[in-house]
Structure formats: structure tokens, C-alpha cells
């Protein structure tokens, strides 16, 4: 018997769930898909190329209207869900109610807004979806100065895209170096240098005191009384799981919506996947674990046993043409030692963190060719004692000449 599945949120995680369900048993569920945005699933990872002008929205659409129609999915796009009635097993939408047998919450995350004076002025935006991207494109067309608050991945991609479109861009970052969660200080320095070479100004240890303006944004004031002119301010200081519907429905919520290894919430008929969930104390912001969650959930909905497992994650990024790789734990600690390679002229940096003859962390900048190999060493806790002398130079140099750095060959 076909059951009713209601999904709240048409993002990448829930989109993958639908794909798995269709592949597994297209007749198992009547699917109703709500999305607050007036559109379906698109590849949010590719918003940066849209901002820079390298791609259009059409290029990043994952599921178009025809796909939803062909798979008999009822789309409620541009409609907010106002409440979940668990007793009646009904989802209340702005345009009417939908009953469910199973419910999936995939509400993603919400951008964190710094609670400073001026945060609600016109011209202050976040960077999470296509509407934000289009707002930045429109602002860049008018030219002027942009201030991006936040030196993480999203903030730097926003800064690069705006600079590509001709704006005068300054990045403000609270910490001592950029992308401090993924990069150590040395790699963060190289990234900052490369960004400045591309025309993006960077101010670290910058704390925003207020956003200035009357009818629209006109500038940013820092805690040290430095003033910056701004026609556009982009807040990219972090995200938080979007849990309001789950909280209002009385589900168990900590930092995110708490789920078990089958992605079930505290209500066995309600599931959650994506950036809105918390599993075993973990939150998730990268796409790989979200796709793992989607596969596990689809199996469970089709009565096929599956278990979600948190895996070691690597971050391989390309920010404004700068190659970065980060994996494992690269913090200093007792009993740990570093192997470091620096080639400032080429902008290449590698740092490996060793503990008990195993690689526990790696940071690479400028040349990430061996990143998958190093990631394998970290995941498998491989004993590297025999290759320690040549380890930093990558897989091709094992048993080779330790005097030869990667990227070079004998003349």
C-alpha cells in the first residue's frame, strides 16, 4: 500500500533521498515536497560560479519541473510550512494542510546574523541561496564597495565573486587567520596573500561594532573605531541548524534535530537529514555525510536495514583558484610532531601532523595532488615509520630520493 511522504525542504540532501526512493521503489510513496524558496533542488555548492559569472542558475539545477512531474511529486514551492501536528499527522502549509504517514524534515541551516546596530538595513544580506546570490549580482552591477564579514569558505567565495564583478571588496575576519577551522596559520597566510594579489583586501582580528547608514547601508564600524565605506555588506559568519519547526512540534532538539542511526527523530514517523540534524553530538555541513544520510534514510523508508556512520572527513576546496586541502586533526598536542614543507616562491605549503608513527592531520596549500593518498593514510592510521623521510613529498617518492621535493624531477 502506497504511503504519504511529506518532505519539508527541497535541498541537496532531500533531493538525494527522493532519487534513492525512486530507484528503489517508485510506487512506495506519494511524495509532497515543500520548499520555502520558489524553486526545487539545485546544487548550492555551485552558487559561487553563478556569483562570479562562470555559470548560470540553469547550469546548476539538479531537478527541474519536468523531473518532478515525471516522478509524480507534488511540489509546494514558495510555500512555508507553518506547523507540524504530530497527533493528527498533518503538516500545515500556508496554502493548506497535507496528511502524512512519514515526514522528513530537511530544513537545512540558517545564517547567523551578528546582533549589531544596522543589521536590518537594506544592503545587508547573507549568502545561503540563489536569492542572496542574485542580490549580490544586482549590487555588483551598481558598483561601489563591498564589505564581507567572515573569512570562512562562504565569505571568501562571496568576496571573490564580487571582486570578479568589479566591486572594491574588503573581508573582515574575527580570528587571526582565514579559514581557521580548515587551515593552520601558515596556510591561512598564503591564502590571504593570494586573495590580496587578486584585489581582495583582508583585515583579520576585526570585530564589527556597528553597520552604519540611515535608509540603506553606508559603512561598517569596527570595535577599534576603524570605519569602512560600504554599499553592500555580506554577512557570512556561520550557520546554525534550522530547527524551529522541530522545536515547535516537540521533537528532541539540542544544537540540531536529534536523530538515530536510521535518521529517525524522537518521533519514529518523523525523520530528518542534512544540516538541520545532530547525530551523536555531530553537526554536518559538508555534502558527503548528507548524501550518506540520504541513502540510509531511503533504505529505512523501504524497510531495508541501514546505519549511518560518521566518517573521517577531508576538505578539498578551491577558493578563488587557490587549492586547499585539510583533513584530520592538525592541532598541536603532546606527543605530536610536524613535518613541514614550504616553497614560498611557488606558494606551496604542506604540513603533516604525526602521532605514534601515523598521520593524524594534514594541511596542504597550493599543491594538493597527493591529497587523496594522505587522506587514506589518516583514515587507515597507516604506520608510516618506513617512509618517514620521504613522506612529505607524496606517494610517488616512497622509496625514492628524499632530496627531491614534489613537483620537481631530476635535470
C-alpha positions as CSV (number, residue, x, y, z in Angstrom):
1,X,0.0,0.0,0.0
2,X,1.3,3.4,-1.0
3,X,2.0,5.7,1.9
4,X,2.1,9.5,2.0
5,X,5.6,11.0,2.5
6,X,5.8,14.7,3.1
7,X,9.2,16.4,2.8
8,X,10.0,19.9,4.2
9,X,12.9,21.4,2.3
10,X,14.0,20.8,-1.3
11,X,17.7,20.9,-0.8
12,X,20.5,18.6,-1.9
13,X,20.0,16.0,1.0
14,X,16.3,15.6,0.5
15,X,16.8,15.5,-3.3
16,X,19.1,12.6,-2.9
17,X,16.5,10.8,-0.7
18,X,13.9,11.2,-3.4
19,X,16.3,9.8,-6.1
20,X,17.1,6.7,-3.9
21,X,13.3,6.1,-3.3
22,X,12.5,6.3,-7.0
23,X,15.4,4.0,-7.8
24,X,14.3,1.5,-5.1
25,X,10.5,1.5,-5.4
26,X,8.8,4.4,-7.2
27,X,5.4,3.2,-6.0
28,X,6.2,3.1,-2.3
29,X,5.3,6.7,-1.5
30,X,3.1,9.6,-2.7
31,X,5.6,12.4,-2.2
32,X,4.7,16.0,-1.4
33,X,7.6,18.4,-1.4
34,X,7.5,21.8,0.4
35,X,10.2,24.4,-0.2
36,X,10.2,28.0,1.1
37,X,12.2,29.0,-2.0
38,X,10.1,29.3,-5.2
39,X,12.1,26.6,-6.9
40,X,13.2,23.0,-6.5
41,X,16.6,21.3,-5.9
42,X,19.7,23.0,-7.2
43,X,23.4,22.5,-6.5
44,X,24.1,25.0,-3.8
45,X,27.8,24.2,-3.9
46,X,27.8,25.8,-7.3
47,X,26.4,29.2,-6.3
48,X,29.9,30.7,-6.3
49,X,30.4,30.1,-10.0
50,X,27.0,31.7,-10.5
51,X,28.1,34.7,-8.5
52,X,31.3,35.1,-10.4
53,X,29.5,34.7,-13.7
54,X,31.1,31.4,-14.8
55,X,27.7,29.6,-14.6
56,X,24.0,30.4,-14.7
57,X,21.2,29.2,-12.5
58,X,20.1,26.9,-15.3
59,X,23.5,25.2,-15.2
60,X,23.2,24.2,-11.5
61,X,19.6,22.9,-11.5
62,X,19.5,19.3,-10.2
63,X,15.8,18.5,-10.6
64,X,13.7,20.6,-13.0
65,X,10.0,20.9,-13.2
66,X,9.8,18.1,-15.8
67,X,11.7,15.7,-13.4
68,X,9.2,16.3,-10.6
69,X,6.3,15.9,-12.9
70,X,7.6,12.7,-14.5
71,X,8.1,11.2,-11.0
72,X,4.6,12.3,-9.8
73,X,6.0,14.5,-7.0
74,X,3.6,17.2,-5.7
75,X,5.5,20.4,-5.4
76,X,4.6,23.1,-3.0
77,X,7.4,25.6,-3.9
78,X,7.4,29.1,-2.5
79,X,5.3,28.0,0.4
80,X,6.3,27.9,4.1
81,X,5.3,25.2,6.4
82,X,3.8,26.8,9.5
83,X,3.5,23.9,11.8
84,X,3.6,20.1,12.3
85,X,0.7,18.4,14.0
86,X,2.1,15.1,15.3
87,X,-1.1,13.9,16.8
88,X,-3.2,14.3,13.6
89,X,-0.1,13.5,11.4
90,X,-0.7,16.6,9.4
91,X,1.7,19.3,8.0
92,X,0.2,22.8,8.0
93,X,1.3,24.8,4.9
94,X,0.4,28.4,4.1
95,X,-1.9,27.2,1.4
96,X,-3.4,24.2,3.1
97,X,-2.8,21.0,5.1
98,X,-1.2,17.7,3.9
99,X,-1.5,14.5,5.9
100,X,1.5,12.2,6.2
101,X,2.4,8.7,7.1
102,X,6.0,9.5,7.2
103,X,7.5,13.0,7.4
104,X,11.0,14.2,6.5
105,X,12.4,17.5,7.9
106,X,15.2,18.8,5.7
107,X,15.2,22.4,6.6
108,X,18.9,22.9,6.3
109,X,20.6,25.7,8.2
110,X,20.0,29.4,8.8
111,X,22.8,32.1,8.5
112,X,23.9,33.6,11.8
113,X,23.3,37.3,11.9
114,X,25.6,39.4,14.1
115,X,23.4,41.3,16.5
116,X,24.8,44.7,15.8
117,X,23.1,48.1,15.1
118,X,22.2,48.3,11.4
119,X,22.0,44.6,10.7
120,X,18.5,45.1,9.2
121,X,19.4,47.9,6.8
122,X,18.8,47.5,3.1
123,X,22.0,46.4,1.5
124,X,22.9,43.9,4.3
125,X,22.5,40.4,3.1
126,X,23.6,36.8,3.9
127,X,24.9,34.2,1.4
128,X,22.9,31.0,1.5
129,X,20.7,30.6,-1.5
130,X,20.0,31.8,-5.1
131,X,18.1,34.9,-4.0
132,X,21.1,36.0,-2.0
133,X,23.4,35.3,-5.0
134,X,21.1,37.3,-7.3
135,X,21.0,40.2,-4.8
136,X,24.8,40.3,-4.8
137,X,24.9,40.2,-8.6
138,X,22.5,43.2,-8.7
139,X,24.5,45.1,-6.2
140,X,27.8,44.5,-8.1
141,X,26.1,45.8,-11.3
142,X,25.8,49.2,-9.5
143,X,29.5,49.0,-8.5
144,X,30.9,50.5,-5.3
145,X,32.4,49.0,-2.2
146,X,31.5,45.7,-0.5
147,X,32.4,44.5,3.0
148,X,32.2,40.8,3.6
149,X,32.0,39.8,7.3
150,X,33.5,36.4,7.8
151,X,36.7,34.8,6.4
152,X,35.4,31.2,6.1
153,X,34.7,29.4,2.9
154,X,31.4,31.1,2.1
155,X,32.7,34.6,2.9
156,X,35.8,34.2,0.7
157,X,33.7,32.9,-2.2
158,X,31.4,35.8,-1.9
159,X,34.4,38.2,-1.8
160,X,36.0,36.6,-4.8
161,X,32.8,36.7,-6.8
162,X,32.1,40.3,-6.0
163,X,35.6,41.3,-6.9
164,X,35.3,39.4,-10.1
165,X,32.3,41.5,-10.9
166,X,34.2,44.7,-10.3
167,X,33.4,45.7,-6.7
168,X,36.0,47.0,-4.3
169,X,35.9,44.2,-1.6
170,X,37.2,44.0,2.0
171,X,36.9,40.9,4.1
172,X,36.7,41.2,7.9
173,X,37.6,38.2,9.9
174,X,37.4,37.9,13.7
175,X,40.2,35.3,14.0
176,X,43.9,35.7,13.5
177,X,43.9,33.9,10.1
178,X,41.5,33.0,7.4
179,X,39.5,29.7,7.4
180,X,41.0,28.8,10.8
181,X,38.8,25.6,11.0
182,X,40.4,24.1,7.9
183,X,43.8,25.8,7.7
184,X,46.7,26.4,10.1
185,X,48.3,29.8,10.4
186,X,50.9,29.3,7.7
187,X,48.4,28.1,5.1
188,X,46.0,30.9,6.1
189,X,48.8,33.4,5.5
190,X,49.3,32.1,2.0
191,X,45.6,32.3,1.2
192,X,45.4,35.9,2.5
193,X,48.4,36.8,0.3
194,X,46.8,35.3,-2.8
195,X,43.5,37.0,-2.2
196,X,45.2,40.3,-1.8
197,X,47.1,39.7,-5.0
198,X,43.6,39.3,-6.6
199,X,42.5,42.6,-5.3
200,X,40.6,41.5,-2.2
201,X,41.6,43.4,1.0
202,X,41.7,41.3,4.2
203,X,41.5,42.5,7.8
204,X,42.0,39.8,10.4
205,X,41.2,40.2,14.1
206,X,38.4,42.6,13.0
207,X,35.4,42.8,15.3
208,X,32.3,44.5,13.9
209,X,30.8,47.1,16.2
210,X,28.0,48.5,14.0
211,X,26.7,48.8,10.5
212,X,26.2,52.4,9.5
213,X,23.5,54.1,7.4
214,X,20.1,55.7,7.5
215,X,17.9,54.4,4.7
216,X,20.5,51.9,3.4
217,X,23.9,50.6,4.4
218,X,26.7,53.1,4.1
219,X,29.5,51.7,6.1
220,X,30.9,49.4,8.8
221,X,32.4,50.5,12.1
222,X,34.9,48.2,13.8
223,X,35.5,47.9,17.6
224,X,38.8,49.7,17.2
225,X,36.9,52.6,15.6
226,X,38.1,51.9,12.1
227,X,35.5,52.9,9.6
228,X,34.9,51.4,6.2
229,X,32.6,52.6,3.5
230,X,30.2,50.1,2.2
231,X,27.4,50.0,-0.4
232,X,26.9,46.3,0.3
233,X,27.6,44.2,3.4
234,X,27.6,40.4,3.2
235,X,27.3,38.5,6.5
236,X,29.0,35.1,6.2
237,X,29.9,34.4,9.8
238,X,28.4,31.0,10.2
239,X,25.3,28.9,10.1
240,X,23.0,27.2,12.6
241,X,20.7,24.2,12.1
242,X,17.2,25.4,11.2
243,X,15.2,23.6,14.0
244,X,12.3,25.9,14.6
245,X,9.6,23.6,13.2
246,X,11.0,20.6,15.0
247,X,11.2,22.5,18.3
248,X,7.6,23.8,17.9
249,X,6.5,20.2,17.2
250,X,8.1,19.0,20.5
251,X,10.8,16.8,18.9
252,X,14.1,16.4,20.7
253,X,16.4,19.2,19.7
254,X,19.9,20.0,21.0
255,X,22.1,22.1,18.7
256,X,20.3,20.3,15.8
257,X,17.3,17.9,15.5
258,X,18.5,14.8,17.3
259,X,18.3,11.6,15.1
260,X,19.4,8.0,15.5
261,X,21.5,5.9,13.1
262,X,18.4,5.5,10.8
263,X,17.8,9.3,10.7
264,X,14.7,9.0,12.9
265,X,13.8,11.8,15.3
266,X,12.3,11.2,18.7
267,X,9.0,10.6,16.8
268,X,9.5,7.3,14.8
269,X,7.4,8.5,11.9
270,X,9.4,11.7,11.5
271,X,12.9,11.7,10.0
272,X,15.5,14.5,9.5
273,X,18.5,14.8,7.2
274,X,21.1,17.4,6.3
275,X,22.4,20.5,8.0
276,X,19.5,20.6,10.4
277,X,20.3,17.4,12.2
278,X,22.6,16.3,15.1
279,X,23.8,12.8,15.4
280,X,25.9,11.5,18.3
281,X,26.9,15.1,19.0
282,X,27.9,15.9,15.4
283,X,26.6,18.6,13.1
284,X,27.1,18.3,9.4
285,X,28.0,21.0,6.8
286,X,29.7,19.1,4.0
287,X,27.8,17.3,1.3
288,X,29.4,13.8,1.6
289,X,27.8,13.0,5.0
290,X,24.5,14.5,3.9
291,X,24.4,12.1,0.9
292,X,25.3,9.2,3.3
293,X,22.4,10.2,5.5
294,X,20.1,10.3,2.4
295,X,21.0,6.8,1.4
296,X,20.5,5.4,4.9
297,X,17.1,7.1,5.2
298,X,15.8,5.9,1.9
299,X,16.8,2.3,2.8
300,X,14.9,2.7,6.1
301,X,11.8,4.0,4.4
302,X,11.9,1.0,2.1
303,X,12.3,-1.4,5.1
304,X,15.9,-2.2,4.2
305,X,18.3,-2.1,7.2
306,X,21.0,0.6,7.1
307,X,23.0,2.5,9.6
308,X,24.5,6.0,9.3
309,X,28.2,6.2,10.5
310,X,30.2,9.3,11.0
311,X,33.3,9.1,8.8
312,X,36.6,10.9,8.8
313,X,36.2,13.9,6.6
314,X,38.5,15.8,4.3
315,X,38.1,19.3,3.0
316,X,39.4,19.8,-0.5
317,X,38.5,23.3,-1.7
318,X,39.2,25.7,-4.5
319,X,38.7,29.2,-3.2
320,X,39.2,31.8,-6.0
321,X,41.6,29.4,-7.8
322,X,43.6,28.6,-4.7
323,X,43.9,24.9,-4.0
324,X,43.4,23.9,-0.3
325,X,43.3,20.6,1.4
326,X,42.7,19.8,5.1
327,X,41.9,16.6,6.9
328,X,42.1,15.1,10.4
329,X,43.4,16.9,13.4
330,X,46.2,19.4,12.9
331,X,46.2,21.0,16.3
332,X,49.3,21.0,18.4
333,X,49.4,18.3,21.1
334,X,51.7,16.4,23.5
335,X,53.4,13.5,21.7
336,X,52.8,15.0,18.3
337,X,55.3,16.2,15.7
338,X,55.2,18.1,12.5
339,X,56.7,17.6,9.1
340,X,56.5,20.8,7.1
341,X,57.5,21.7,3.5
342,X,57.5,25.3,2.4
343,X,58.2,26.8,-1.1
344,X,57.2,30.4,-0.7
345,X,58.1,31.3,-4.3
346,X,55.6,28.8,-5.7
347,X,53.1,29.4,-2.9
348,X,53.3,25.8,-1.8
349,X,52.9,24.6,1.7
350,X,52.4,21.1,3.3
351,X,52.2,20.2,6.9
352,X,51.7,16.7,8.3
353,X,50.9,16.0,11.9
354,X,52.2,12.7,13.2
355,X,51.4,10.7,16.3
356,X,52.6,7.2,17.2
357,X,54.0,6.7,13.6
358,X,50.7,7.6,12.0
359,X,49.5,10.7,10.1
360,X,46.6,12.2,12.2
361,X,46.3,15.5,10.3
362,X,47.3,17.2,7.1
363,X,47.1,20.7,5.7
364,X,48.1,21.5,2.1
365,X,48.1,24.7,0.1
366,X,49.0,25.4,-3.5
367,X,49.6,21.8,-4.5
368,X,47.1,19.2,-3.4
369,X,47.9,16.5,-5.9
370,X,48.5,13.9,-3.2
371,X,45.6,14.8,-1.0
372,X,43.6,11.6,-1.5
373,X,46.7,9.5,-0.7
374,X,47.3,11.4,2.6
375,X,43.6,11.2,3.4
376,X,43.9,7.4,3.1
377,X,46.8,7.3,5.5
378,X,44.8,9.3,8.0
379,X,41.7,7.1,7.7
380,X,43.6,3.9,7.9
381,X,46.0,5.0,10.6
382,X,48.8,3.6,8.4
383,X,52.2,3.1,10.1
384,X,54.5,5.5,8.2
385,X,57.7,4.7,10.0
386,X,59.4,3.1,6.9
387,X,58.6,6.1,4.7
388,X,59.0,8.9,7.1
389,X,61.9,10.5,5.3
390,X,60.1,10.9,2.0
391,X,56.5,11.1,3.4
392,X,56.1,14.9,2.9
393,X,56.8,14.5,-0.9
394,X,53.8,12.3,-1.5
395,X,53.1,8.8,-2.8
396,X,55.4,9.0,-5.9
397,X,58.5,9.4,-3.7
398,X,58.2,6.4,-1.4
399,X,61.5,4.5,-1.7
400,X,62.8,7.4,-3.8
401,X,65.3,10.2,-3.2
402,X,64.3,12.3,-0.1
403,X,66.1,15.3,-1.6
404,X,63.6,15.6,-4.4
405,X,60.6,17.8,-3.5
406,X,57.3,17.1,-5.1
407,X,56.6,18.9,-8.4
408,X,60.3,18.6,-9.4
409,X,62.2,16.0,-11.4
410,X,65.9,15.5,-11.8
411,X,67.5,17.6,-14.5
